[in-house]
Amino acid sequence: METTIDEKEIKKTFAGCKRKVVEIAGEIHDIVEDTIWTDYDRLPILSQKIQDAMQDVIRMRSEHNFLS
């Protein structure tokens, strides 16, 4: 199956959305692993950021069947 230019752009945008989620998760991981005793108060904020960023991922998956 040939990928159209639009599909390539959508996949690129989707990859960026997923990367944003992973970067925030990495921040959480670093806090849990290294600085939990001093930075625990950042966890709820970062958790909300993941939830917000995941909405873009979920929305794009529901709009575009080829993003499975």
C-alpha positions in Angstrom: 0.0 0.0 0.0 1.4 3.4 -1.0 1.5 6.1 1.6 0.2 9.5 0.6 1.8 12.8 1.4 -1.1 13.5 3.8 -0.6 10.2 5.6 3.1 10.9 5.9 2.4 14.3 7.5 -0.2 12.8 9.8 2.2 10.0 10.9 4.9 12.6 11.5 2.5 14.7 13.7 1.4 11.5 15.5 5.0 10.6 16.2 5.6 14.0 17.7 2.5 13.5 19.9 3.8 10.2 21.1 7.3 11.6 21.7 5.8 14.3 23.9 4.1 11.6 26.1 7.4 9.6 26.3 9.4 12.7 27.2 7.0 13.6 30.1 7.1 9.9 31.2 10.9 10.1 31.2 10.7 13.1 33.5 8.5 11.1 35.9 10.9 8.2 35.7 13.8 10.4 36.6 12.0 11.8 39.6 11.0 8.4 40.8 14.5 7.0 40.3 16.6 9.9 41.5 14.8 12.8 43.3 11.5 11.5 44.6 12.2 13.0 48.1 12.6 16.5 46.8 10.6 16.6 43.6 7.6 14.5 44.5 5.4 17.6 44.3 6.0 17.7 40.5 4.4 14.3 39.9 0.7 15.4 39.9 1.6 18.2 37.4 3.5 15.9 35.1 0.7 13.3 35.4 -1.8 15.8 34.2 0.5 16.7 31.3 0.6 13.1 30.3 -3.1 12.8 30.4 -3.5 16.0 28.3 -0.8 14.8 25.8 -2.4 11.3 25.5 -5.7 12.9 24.4 -4.0 14.0 21.2 -2.7 10.5 20.7 -6.1 8.9 21.4 -7.8 11.5 19.2 -5.5 10.9 16.2 -5.8 7.1 16.5 -9.6 7.4 16.5 -9.5 9.7 13.4 -7.0 7.8 11.4 -7.3 4.0 11.1 -3.7 3.6 9.7 -2.3 4.8 13.1 -2.7 1.6 15.0 
